[in-house]
Amino acid sequence: MRIGSSTALVVVPGRPPLCLRCRSTGHMRRDCKVPRSSQCHYFGHEQDECNRSYARAAGRRPETQQSELLMDEEESEQASLPATPQKQTTSDDTPVLKKSTSFFSPGHERRADDGKSSGPND
């Protein structure tokens, strides 16, 4: 029975006591010998008889997925490199550009002087 926000135990003469753990009559909670599952923490069955509910199965994720999200040292160094090509200078301080990957198809080159492209058919 609830009185306010607390639970009170009511003893009725001539009526067997109700166990608050397993909800059966004839004994009290302190004398209850019903097994408790160490997996789901419910009373009335052992761990090998425990049924997994959808909520418990969906709630737990394997730890291997967490480790796949972490970056190792090599990946973090590659991610910190700049995406644009760096200018290099020769011994006489003449700038030299590194060759970058072209977005155009093979045989299709872009002219730097006029911005027009010349391909295999031009």
N, C-alpha and C positions, 0 to 999 in steps of 0.2 A: 504494500500500500504506500502511496506517495502522500506525504504531507508537506506542502510547500515545495521546496526543491530537494528534499531529502527523502530517502526510502526508509520506511519503518517496518519492522517485522511484527506481524500480528499473530498471536497464538490463540487458536480457537479450541476449547476443550472438546474432545471427542472426534476431532478431525486430525488425520495424519499430517505431519509437517511436510512442507513442500521444499525441495532442494532448489536453490536459486542458481545452481550451476548446470545441472542436467534436466531440470524442470520435471523431475519425477517425484512421486510422493513416497513417504516412508522413512526418509532420512533428511538431515540438514546438510548444508554445504560443507561444513567442516568435517563431516563423516563421509563425504562422497568419494567413491572409488572408481568413478567413470574415467576411462583413459582420455588423455588430451593429445591432440595431434601437434607435433613440433613444427609442422610445415604451415598449417593454416591457423593454429592456436585455438581451434574450436574443440569442445568436449564431445565425447561419444564415439570417437574412432581413433585409430592409430595412424601414424604417418603413411604407412604402406596402403591404407584404405582411403586415403584422402583424395577427394575429387577436385580437380582444378576447375574453377569457374572461368568464364570468359574474362571477367575483370582482373582476376589474378594473373591469367596467362598474358593478357595484353599489357598489364602494368609493368611487368618485368622485362627488361631488355638484356640481351647478352652483353657482357663487358667487352667483347671483341669489337663491337660497333663503336664504342667510345674510343678505343685506341686507334681506330682507323681515322678518326677525326683530328687526331693530334698530328702536328707537323714534326718531322725529325729535323736534325741539324742541316742536312743537305737541302731539304725542301725550303727551309726558312731562308737559307742563303740565296737560293734561286729566286725566291719571291721578293727579296729585298733588292735585287739587281734592277737597274733602270730598264725600261722597255724601249727607249729610243737608243739609236746607235751613238756611241761615244766618238768624239773626235780625237784622233791621235796626231801627234806632231813628229816629224822626222828630225834629224840632227840639225837641219838648218831652219827649224821652227815653221815649216810649211805644213798646214793642216792636211791630214789625210783621213778620209772617212772610211770606217769599216764597211765591208760589204754586208748589206742587210738582205733579208729574204724578200723577194719580190712577190707582190700579190697578183701579178699578171701571168698569163700562160706562157710556156716556153716559146721562144721565137717572137714574142711580143715585147718590144722594148719601148721605153718612154724617153723621149728627148727632153733634156733639161733646158734647152735654149728657148723653145717656143711653146712647150706644154702640150704639143700634139703628139699622138702616138703613131708609131710606124710598126706595122705587123708584117706577117709573111705575104699578105696580099697588097701592100702599099708600094 
